[in-house]
Amino acid sequence: MNLNKQSVHLSDLKPGQKGIIKDLSACPDASALMEMGCIPGEAITMVARAPLGDPITVKVSGYRLSLRKQQAREIAIQEAALVS
């Protein structure tokens, strides 16, 4: 497992990479995302991107969630790791 300690955004992850949600404060949809399980401290995995890059599918809180690329740009992630 390759750990990258720098902070990135969810939109920066490639399919198969995971991280820990660090901050949602920049996202206007923060409360709705938190209701869907995107809570700071929660593990999140990038599952797939649509062929044109939008939307993306992530796995969080035990289920898959589709997000717009703009929403993913506003979710800060820490400790992104490549899943082997």
Backbone torsions as a table, in degrees:
resi	resn	phi	psi	omega
1	MET	NA	130.2	-177.2
2	ASN	-103.6	111.9	-178.3
3	LEU	-94.2	136.1	176.6
4	ASN	-121.4	108.4	-170.6
5	LYS	-78.5	-9.1	-177.2
6	GLN	-77.2	155.0	179.0
7	SER	-78.9	133.3	177.8
8	VAL	-132.8	179.5	175.5
9	HIS	-106.9	155.0	-178.8
10	LEU	-54.7	-36.0	-179.7
11	SER	-65.7	-18.4	179.7
12	ASP	-80.2	-17.9	-176.9
13	LEU	-73.6	149.5	175.0
14	LYS	-101.0	156.9	177.2
15	PRO	-51.7	132.7	-178.2
16	GLY	97.8	-14.3	178.3
17	GLN	-88.5	152.4	179.3
18	LYS	-136.3	166.4	179.0
19	GLY	-163.9	-172.6	178.8
20	ILE	-116.8	131.3	178.9
21	ILE	-65.4	125.9	-177.4
22	LYS	-102.3	-44.6	-173.2
23	ASP	-157.1	138.8	177.0
24	LEU	-120.0	5.7	-170.2
25	SER	-62.4	-24.7	179.9
26	ALA	-79.6	-9.6	-174.5
27	CYS	-93.2	122.9	177.8
28	PRO	-64.2	-22.6	179.3
29	ASP	-94.6	21.0	-173.5
30	ALA	-55.2	-45.3	-177.7
31	SER	-65.9	-39.5	177.7
32	ALA	-65.9	-40.7	178.6
33	LEU	-65.0	-38.6	178.5
34	MET	-66.0	-36.1	176.3
35	GLU	-64.4	-25.2	179.2
36	MET	-92.3	8.0	174.8
37	GLY	102.6	-1.2	178.8
38	CYS	-85.6	81.4	-175.0
39	ILE	-112.6	137.0	176.1
40	PRO	-50.4	132.9	-177.8
41	GLY	98.0	-13.4	-178.6
42	GLU	-83.4	138.4	176.1
43	ALA	-71.4	143.1	179.0
44	ILE	-140.7	139.5	-178.7
45	THR	-124.1	131.6	174.2
46	MET	-76.1	120.7	-177.9
47	VAL	-94.8	-52.7	-175.8
48	ALA	-161.0	162.2	172.6
49	ARG	-120.8	146.8	173.3
50	ALA	-64.9	158.8	-177.6
51	PRO	-52.3	-34.2	177.9
52	LEU	-96.2	9.1	174.6
53	GLY	92.3	-5.9	-177.3
54	ASP	-146.1	125.1	5.7
55	PRO	-84.1	179.6	174.6
56	ILE	-116.4	158.1	175.9
57	THR	-118.1	130.9	178.1
58	VAL	-124.6	159.9	173.0
59	LYS	-111.8	122.6	-178.5
60	VAL	-148.6	141.0	178.5
61	SER	53.0	34.2	174.5
62	GLY	83.9	6.7	176.9
63	TYR	-143.2	169.6	179.0
64	ARG	-94.1	140.5	-176.9
65	LEU	-134.5	132.8	175.3
66	SER	-97.3	134.5	-179.7
67	LEU	-130.4	151.3	171.8
68	ARG	-72.8	151.9	-179.5
69	LYS	-59.6	-37.5	179.3
70	GLN	-62.5	-40.8	177.0
71	GLN	-62.7	-41.9	-178.9
72	ALA	-65.2	-29.9	177.5
73	ARG	-67.2	-21.7	-175.2
74	GLU	-98.9	4.4	179.3
75	ILE	-107.0	112.1	179.7
76	ALA	-80.0	135.4	-178.0
77	ILE	-121.4	143.7	174.2
78	GLN	-119.7	156.9	175.6
79	GLU	54.5	48.0	176.5
80	ALA	-62.3	135.7	-178.5
81	ALA	-134.0	141.6	176.7
82	LEU	-79.8	125.2	179.8
83	VAL	-84.3	123.8	-179.3
84	SER	-93.0	NA	NA
